[in-house]
Amino acid sequence: MYARADEPSESVIAFYRASWRHALETFAERDLDSVGAVPWWSEPEVTLHQILVHMITETARHAGHVDIVRELIDDFVGMRPEATNLPEDDFDWPSYVARIEAAARAAGER
């Protein structure tokens, strides 16, 4: 799935919702061991269970990406202002960020 720069967000959201409805119908009508194909995958024959796990992972990953973008826009991190679910104020964020960035760079070099 991709969106063109000139595509209205309503169109993207409508497509996502239609895909979501189709997925719900598919899961209601089929067993998790039903076999299908994803031609562009290295092993194209897959079960519905494999697709479900893949899509849960993809959705979580990209929802996290969107959350990062939102944080950059509104400059707020955590769940909500009154309960951020983040460490206390004396937490050493610069060191934490440096450690995460170093791990990401090391992983990227593999």
N, C-alpha and C positions, 0 to 999 in steps of 0.2 A: 504494500500500500504506500502510496506517496501522494502528496498534494502539490499542485502547481501554485506558484506565487500569486497568481490572479484568481485562484479558486476561493470562493467564499467559505468561511468556517462552517456555515450552516450546511453546505454541501458535504464537507468532510464528516461532520457529525452525523448527518443522515446516512451516509454510507456506512459508517461505523455501526450505527444502530441497526441497519438492515443486516449487516454481517453478523451482529450479535444475535438477532432474531433467528437467522438461518442456522447458526451454531446451536442455539437452544433447541430448535426443531430437530436437528440432526442427532443431538444427544438423547432426546426423548424417543426417537424412532429406532435407534441402533444400539447394539451392545458395544461395550468398550473394546471387545476383541474383534470387531468388524474391521476388515481390511480395506484400505484405500490406497491412493497413490499421490505423491507429491513429486511430480516429474523432475523438478530442479534440485531435489535433495540427493545426496550421494547414494543413499539407499532409499529409492523412491517408494517401495512398498512399505506401508506403515499401518499400524492399528489406530483406531479412534482414540484409544488410551494415550498413545504416543503423541498424537496431535493435541489432545487436551493438555497434557503436561507441557508440551512445547509452548502452547499459547498462553498458559498461565505464567510461565517464565517470561515470555516476551512482553506480556501486558505489565507485569510487575517491573521489569527493567525499564520500559518506556514511561511508565507512570513516574518512576523515580527521576527520569530525565526531565519530565515536565515539571516536577516539583523543584528541581534545581533551577529551571528557567524562571518559575514563579518566585523563588527566593531572590534571584537576581533583579526581578522587576520590583517586588514590594519590600525588599530588604528585610524580610522576616523569615526566621527559621524556626522549625519545631511545629508542634501540633497547633497551638493557638497561644496568644499572648499570656494568658493566665496559667497555662500548663504546657510548657514547651516540650517536655519530655527530654530535655537536654541536661548535660552536667551543670553543676553549680557555677556561679559567676567566677569563682577563682580557678576554674579549669583552664589549662594552658592551651588555648585554641591554636596559636601559631605553631607550637610544637606538634600538636595533633595533625594539623593540616600538612605540615612538612613531612611527617611520617607517612601519611596516606599518599601524598604526591610521590614520595620516593618509592613506595611499593608499586604504585601505578606505572611509574617510569620503568622500574625493574621488570615488571610483567610485560610491558610493551617491547622490551629489548629481547625477550625470549623468542 
